[in-house]
Amino acid sequence: GRGASTLTQQLAKNLWLSTDRSLLRKLKELVLAHRLEEALTKQRILTLYLNVVEWGNGVYGIEAGAREHFGVSASQLSVAQGAVLAAMLPSPRKRSPASGSRALWRHSHRVVDALKTYKRISAAQAEGAHAEVDRLLGRAPAKDGGADDAEDDGS
């Protein structure tokens, strides 16, 4: 089935373990994740994760992902560009900005909504970011105000 790993578990797997699906690997992942959480702050774990995670075929780390997909440094990403990168995970090859993925488009909008809900951006910034997501991904807003949640990548 599908894994339910925490971000810390994913970091442990990406740094030290193989991608095989076994109970032994999962146990090792849990132990390593516990050690990471004891030794590092959540902010440091997130920073490490963003710098080792894959953002496309052969593209690793947020800086490389930002440059590959948007031609800018990670520090120069717009809200919409950051939302698209966040929405690419955990399937960056299937959900690249060039893929036409409807799931990427929907999830990018959900990321922008979450940023607004948690007051990381204003309502005006969210409105602008939603419009930019549509431009970046070449999609118009859904006519019904919200598409279904089926994972129909590539449509």
VOPAGU-2260 file (C-alpha; in pm, 1 decimal, decimal comma):
REM VOPAGU-2260
SITE   aa  ch    i         X         Y         Z
SITE  GLY   A    0       0,0       0,0       0,0
SITE  ARG   A    1      87,0     364,1      26,8
SITE  GLY   A    2     320,4     478,6     302,6
SITE  ALA   A    3     221,9     730,2     563,9
SITE  SER   A    4     566,1     860,9     645,4
SITE  THR   A    5     620,3    1185,5     827,2
SITE  LEU   A    6     845,9    1443,8     672,2
SITE  THR   A    7    1118,4    1338,2     919,0
SITE  GLN   A    8    1081,6     975,1     814,1
SITE  GLN   A    9    1107,7    1077,2     448,9
SITE  LEU   A   10    1423,8    1272,9     529,7
SITE  ALA   A   11    1576,1     971,1     705,4
SITE  LYS   A   12    1490,6     750,0     408,2
SITE  ASN   A   13    1629,1    1000,7     156,5
SITE  LEU   A   14    1953,3    1047,5     350,4
SITE  TRP   A   15    2038,5     696,2     460,9
SITE  LEU   A   16    1807,1     422,6     335,1
SITE  SER   A   17    1705,1     249,9      16,4
SITE  THR   A   18    1362,7     280,3    -139,2
SITE  ASP   A   19    1278,5     -88,1     -92,6
SITE  ARG   A   20     943,0    -157,4      68,9
SITE  SER   A   21    1011,3    -376,2     366,6
SITE  LEU   A   22     925,5    -380,2     733,2
SITE  LEU   A   23    1296,5    -376,2     820,1
SITE  ARG   A   24    1351,4     -56,5     619,8
SITE  LYS   A   25    1045,1     101,6     779,8
SITE  LEU   A   26    1173,8      11,3    1127,0
SITE  LYS   A   27    1514,2     162,4    1048,1
SITE  GLU   A   28    1335,7     473,1     915,0
SITE  LEU   A   29    1141,3     510,8    1240,8
SITE  VAL   A   30    1455,9     478,7    1453,6
SITE  LEU   A   31    1648,3     728,6    1241,3
SITE  ALA   A   32    1354,8     971,1    1239,4
SITE  HIS   A   33    1336,1     955,4    1618,9
SITE  ARG   A   34    1707,8    1032,7    1640,2
SITE  LEU   A   35    1670,3    1323,7    1398,4
SITE  GLU   A   36    1383,9    1468,4    1603,3
SITE  GLU   A   37    1589,0    1440,6    1922,2
SITE  ALA   A   38    1891,4    1613,2    1768,7
SITE  LEU   A   39    1739,6    1879,2    1540,7
SITE  THR   A   40    1471,9    2145,1    1546,9
SITE  LYS   A   41    1166,8    2110,5    1322,7
SITE  GLN   A   42    1293,1    2406,8    1118,6
SITE  ARG   A   43    1630,0    2235,5    1060,6
SITE  ILE   A   44    1457,9    1909,9     962,0
SITE  LEU   A   45    1240,4    2098,4     712,1
SITE  THR   A   46    1544,5    2279,7     572,0
SITE  LEU   A   47    1733,4    1953,5     526,5
SITE  TYR   A   48    1430,7    1788,3     366,9
SITE  LEU   A   49    1382,8    2071,0     117,3
SITE  ASN   A   50    1748,8    2048,9      23,6
SITE  VAL   A   51    1754,1    1674,0     -46,8
SITE  VAL   A   52    1408,5    1598,5    -185,3
SITE  GLU   A   53    1364,2    1536,9    -557,4
SITE  TRP   A   54    1193,1    1811,7    -758,8
SITE  GLY   A   55    1205,0    1632,7   -1093,3
SITE  ASN   A   56    1409,0    1381,4   -1287,2
SITE  GLY   A   57    1763,2    1430,7   -1154,8
SITE  VAL   A   58    1673,3    1758,9    -981,8
SITE  TYR   A   59    1745,7    1755,2    -608,1
SITE  GLY   A   60    1706,3    2035,1    -356,2
SITE  ILE   A   61    1482,1    2339,1    -350,2
SITE  GLU   A   62    1740,0    2566,7    -515,0
SITE  ALA   A   63    1778,8    2332,3    -812,6
SITE  GLY   A   64    1400,4    2283,9    -828,1
SITE  ALA   A   65    1334,2    2657,9    -833,7
SITE  ARG   A   66    1589,6    2711,7   -1108,5
SITE  GLU   A   67    1472,9    2410,5   -1312,1
SITE  HIS   A   68    1102,1    2491,0   -1306,3
SITE  PHE   A   69    1093,6    2870,8   -1277,8
SITE  GLY   A   70    1441,4    2998,3   -1366,6
SITE  VAL   A   71    1485,6    3179,4   -1036,1
SITE  SER   A   72    1666,3    3124,7    -708,6
SITE  ALA   A   73    1461,7    2966,7    -430,2
SITE  SER   A   74    1485,7    3294,3    -237,8
SITE  GLN   A   75    1314,5    3471,4    -529,5
SITE  LEU   A   76    1015,4    3237,4    -566,0
SITE  SER   A   77     674,3    3399,2    -571,9
SITE  VAL   A   78     396,1    3263,7    -349,8
SITE  ALA   A   79     244,4    3085,6    -649,5
SITE  GLN   A   80     575,4    2933,4    -758,6
SITE  GLY   A   81     638,1    2808,8    -403,6
SITE  ALA   A   82     287,0    2663,1    -390,6
SITE  VAL   A   83     344,4    2477,5    -718,0
SITE  LEU   A   84     673,9    2333,5    -592,3
SITE  ALA   A   85     510,3    2225,0    -265,3
SITE  ALA   A   86     223,9    2068,2    -458,7
SITE  MET   A   87     464,6    1864,2    -669,9
SITE  LEU   A   88     551,0    1650,7    -368,8
SITE  PRO   A   89     549,6    1357,8    -326,1
SITE  SER   A   90     531,1    1285,7    -702,4
SITE  PRO   A   91     754,3    1544,5    -872,2
SITE  ARG   A   92     803,6    1346,8   -1192,3
SITE  LYS   A   93     430,9    1292,5   -1241,5
SITE  ARG   A   94     332,3    1639,1   -1119,1
SITE  SER   A   95     581,4    1868,8   -1290,6
SITE  PRO   A   96     460,8    2212,9   -1402,3
SITE  ALA   A   97     503,2    2100,2   -1763,6
SITE  SER   A   98     297,6    1782,9   -1715,1
SITE  GLY   A   99     -47,4    1937,5   -1743,1
SITE  SER   A  100    -139,3    1764,5   -1418,8
SITE  ARG   A  101    -483,0    1864,6   -1295,7
SITE  ALA   A  102    -389,3    1726,5    -952,8
SITE  LEU   A  103     -90,5    1963,7    -941,2
SITE  TRP   A  104    -315,4    2256,8   -1031,4
SITE  ARG   A  105    -572,2    2167,9    -763,6
SITE  HIS   A  106    -315,5    2100,7    -494,6
SITE  SER   A  107    -130,8    2426,9    -574,5
SITE  HIS   A  108    -454,4    2615,7    -513,0
SITE  ARG   A  109    -503,2    2427,7    -184,4
SITE  VAL   A  110    -152,8    2531,3     -74,8
SITE  VAL   A  111    -233,8    2897,1    -147,9
SITE  ASP   A  112    -561,8    2862,2      44,7
SITE  ALA   A  113    -376,6    2711,5     341,2
SITE  LEU   A  114    -127,6    2999,1     341,5
SITE  LYS   A  115    -420,5    3240,9     355,6
SITE  THR   A  116    -604,4    3039,1     622,9
SITE  TYR   A  117    -296,0    3032,3     846,1
SITE  LYS   A  118    -242,1    3403,7     783,2
SITE  ARG   A  119      93,7    3364,7     609,6
SITE  ILE   A  120     -41,3    3574,5     322,0
SITE  SER   A  121    -323,3    3826,1     290,7
SITE  ALA   A  122    -648,1    3773,0      99,2
SITE  ALA   A  123    -516,3    4003,2    -175,8
SITE  GLN   A  124    -190,8    3806,8    -199,1
SITE  ALA   A  125    -389,5    3482,3    -217,3
SITE  GLU   A  126    -603,7    3618,9    -500,2
SITE  GLY   A  127    -292,3    3718,4    -694,3
SITE  ALA   A  128    -126,2    3383,1    -623,1
SITE  HIS   A  129    -433,5    3192,3    -745,8
SITE  ALA   A  130    -424,6    3386,5   -1072,7
SITE  GLU   A  131     -51,2    3325,4   -1109,3
SITE  VAL   A  132     -93,9    2950,1   -1045,1
SITE  ASP   A  133    -346,8    2944,1   -1330,2
SITE  ARG   A  134     -99,1    3124,9   -1558,8
SITE  LEU   A  135     197,7    2909,7   -1456,7
SITE  LEU   A  136      11,6    2585,6   -1512,0
SITE  GLY   A  137    -185,5    2699,1   -1817,3
SITE  ARG   A  138    -524,9    2627,6   -1664,3
SITE  ALA   A  139    -837,0    2832,2   -1618,7
SITE  PRO   A  140   -1027,3    2827,2   -1289,8
SITE  ALA   A  141   -1281,3    2544,8   -1260,4
SITE  LYS   A  142   -1630,4    2654,9   -1370,2
SITE  ASP   A  143   -1796,6    2476,4   -1077,8
SITE  GLY   A  144   -1575,0    2658,3    -826,4
SITE  GLY   A  145   -1390,8    2343,8    -728,3
SITE  ALA   A  146   -1293,0    2031,9    -912,1
SITE  ASP   A  147   -1334,8    1684,9    -775,9
SITE  ASP   A  148   -1048,7    1538,0    -577,6
SITE  ALA   A  149    -970,6    1248,3    -809,5
SITE  GLU   A  150    -605,5    1214,5    -892,6
SITE  ASP   A  151    -639,1    1260,7   -1266,4
SITE  ASP   A  152    -280,5    1356,2   -1341,5
SITE  GLY   A  153    -200,4    1442,9   -1698,9
SITE  SER   A  154    -545,7    1550,9   -1813,6
